[in-house]
Structure formats: C-alpha cells, structure tokens
Amino acid sequence: MADLTFDFKIKEIIKHQKEHVDSRKEKIIKNIVQYKEKKQEYYLLNKDKRLNYDKEYRDKRKEELKEYRKSYYEKNKDKILEKQKAKRNSNKDK
C-alpha cells in the first residue's frame, strides 16, 4: 500500500513538472532565440577587433617560437649536428 501511494506521488510530481515546463516552453524558446541573436550581434560588432587581436597574437607567438627555436638550436647544436651526421651515414650505407 505504501508503495502505491509513493508511486502515485512520484507520478503526480512528474506530471506537475511536465506541465510547468510545457507552460514555459514558448518563453524558454523565445529566450534561446534572443540569446542567439544577441550573441550573433556581438560577434558581428566585435569581429574586426577579434581578427586584429588574433593577428597580433599569431605574430607575437610566431616571433616567440622563432626565438625559442633559435635558442634551442644554439644550446643543442652539437647534438643536432651529430644526429644529422649519423642519419646521413646510415642512409649512405643502405
């Protein structure tokens, strides 16, 4: 008997929750559409700023990577040259 009342209460709660969501469905969809429009508008307004920032960031990163590679090569020049020499010699042997 207790199980039946519990099941009944659960079904009633589910029913009320579904009715609540259904009653708000149009409002929820409207809010989602408004959010998408607002997001798109913001995207379009700030497109140039974002593109400039991305370009500056890429240029900065490119310079940093160039410097890093240069310093790495200077630090490990001997090892790199030895590996290249060994590789060339092994390719000649084939």
Backbone hydrogen bonds, N-H to C=O, Kabsch-Sander energy under -0.5 kcal/mol:
donor,donor_aa,acceptor,acceptor_aa,energy
5,T,1,M,-1.8
6,F,2,A,-2.3
7,D,3,D,-2.9
8,F,4,L,-2.4
9,K,5,T,-2.5
10,I,6,F,-2.6
11,K,7,D,-2.5
12,E,8,F,-2.3
13,I,9,K,-2.5
14,I,10,I,-2.6
15,K,11,K,-2.4
16,H,12,E,-2.5
17,Q,13,I,-2.5
18,K,14,I,-2.5
19,E,15,K,-2.4
20,H,16,H,-2.3
21,V,17,Q,-2.5
22,D,18,K,-2.9
23,S,19,E,-2.3
24,R,20,H,-1.4
25,K,21,V,-0.7
25,K,22,D,-0.6
28,I,24,R,-2.8
29,I,25,K,-2.7
30,K,26,E,-2.6
31,N,27,K,-2.5
32,I,28,I,-2.2
33,V,29,I,-2.4
34,Q,30,K,-2.5
35,Y,31,N,-2.4
36,K,32,I,-2.4
37,E,33,V,-2.4
38,K,34,Q,-2.7
39,K,35,Y,-2.6
40,Q,36,K,-2.4
41,E,37,E,-2.6
42,Y,38,K,-2.5
43,Y,39,K,-2.4
44,L,40,Q,-2.5
45,L,41,E,-2.5
46,N,42,Y,-2.1
47,K,44,L,-0.8
50,R,46,N,-2.5
51,L,47,K,-2.7
52,N,48,D,-2.5
53,Y,49,K,-2.6
54,D,50,R,-2.8
55,K,51,L,-2.3
56,E,52,N,-2.7
57,Y,53,Y,-2.9
58,R,54,D,-2.7
59,D,55,K,-2.4
60,K,56,E,-2.6
61,R,57,Y,-2.9
62,K,58,R,-2.5
63,E,59,D,-2.2
64,E,60,K,-2.5
65,L,61,R,-2.9
66,K,62,K,-2.2
67,E,63,E,-2.4
68,Y,64,E,-2.6
69,R,65,L,-2.9
70,K,66,K,-2.2
71,S,67,E,-2.7
72,Y,68,Y,-2.8
73,Y,69,R,-2.6
74,E,70,K,-2.3
75,K,71,S,-2.5
76,N,72,Y,-2.3
77,K,74,E,-0.6
80,I,76,N,-2.6
81,L,77,K,-2.6
82,E,78,D,-2.3
83,K,79,K,-2.4
84,Q,80,I,-2.5
85,K,81,L,-2.5
86,A,82,E,-2.7
87,K,83,K,-2.4
88,R,84,Q,-2.5
89,N,85,K,-2.4
90,S,86,A,-2.3
91,N,87,K,-2.0
92,K,88,R,-2.0
93,D,89,N,-1.6
94,K,90,S,-0.7
